Amino acid sequence: MSEAVAQLTESLRQMLQSETFVLLNTVDAETGGPTSTAISWVYAVSPAVIRLAVDHRSRLVRNMKSNPLVTITVFGEGTVFAINGRAEVRQDPLAGVPFNMCCFDVGVEAVRNALFYGAQLEAAPRYAKVYDVRAAEKLDGQVFDAMKKA
């Protein structure tokens, strides 16, 4: 692992300006144990702030409200980044989306290269949407627009 920096690099910030698959690691509000969930409604507001939108049906909302400590795991640039920070409710409910969501801002406290020594990612993980693609694109557009305005 490399030394931590206190904000996103410009290339990492740019990567988080469009739909990106990340893992959001939180502390479970019920068990107190770690939990990890894949999300894609992530937007880097600045080098120091990452914005997340989460469906209220998700346990993540209660987890982050109970314990704001999070790690966002990002796959890209040939490596794995672990971004540590504190989540704070930005807007609840998130305005301009068709269902109840909560918007969080994560204040970046540390960014580390989390890939084991001597390794390099050959490709970032990819995913495919398996439901109505036009509906997914419309919803993604609504959520990202709302996140930017929050």
Salt bridges, closest charged atoms under 4 A:
GLU10 OE2 - ARG13 NH2 2.72
GLU19 OE2 - LYS129 NZ 2.93
ASP28 OD2 - ARG59 NH2 2.47
GLU30 OE2 - ARG59 NH1 3.87
GLU30 OE2 - ARG62 NH2 2.59
ASP55 OD2 - ARG57 NH2 2.50
ASP92 OD1 - HIS56 NE2 2.58
ASP92 OD2 - LYS65 NZ 2.81
ASP105 OD1 - ARG51 NE 2.61
ASP105 OD2 - ARG90 NH1 3.64
GLU109 OE2 - ARG86 NE 2.99
ASP140 OD2 - LYS129 NZ 2.21
